[in-house]
Amino acid sequence: MRQKSIVHPDQLPLRFDSRADLDRLVEQRAAERLEADAFLWRLRIISIESLLLAGLVAGLALAARQPSETIVRAATLAGAACFAAGMLALGLTAGIARLVDRIRQWRSK
């Protein structure tokens, strides 16, 4: 026997007229969650690439027997430039994606 669900008086009841409404809501929430996760993964990739590039520059400068000031400065500049370029690319990609979505919505009206 199934128990009747008890809804708290302060909670708004969820009423779905059809299964399609429920499916649409679930898909929308899943898409929002996946989009947020994708942004975090892209940010992690940019950070890892920046650290790797800075490490490579430092390693090459060490192999060339450069002074320690030069090594630190070159590695820092290379890592910062890589991170800035990655963030710029990430921001431009997100902005263009939103622009394309708005154009699609505008054209569908």
Residue pairs with C-beta under 8 A, 6 or more apart in sequence:
7 13
16 22
16 25
39 90
39 94
42 90
43 90
45 86
46 82
46 83
46 86
46 87
46 90
47 83
49 82
49 86
50 79
50 80
50 82
50 83
50 86
51 79
53 78
53 79
53 82
54 75
54 76
54 78
54 79
54 82
55 75
57 74
57 75
57 78
57 79
58 71
58 72
58 74
58 75
61 70
61 71
61 74
61 75
62 71
66 74
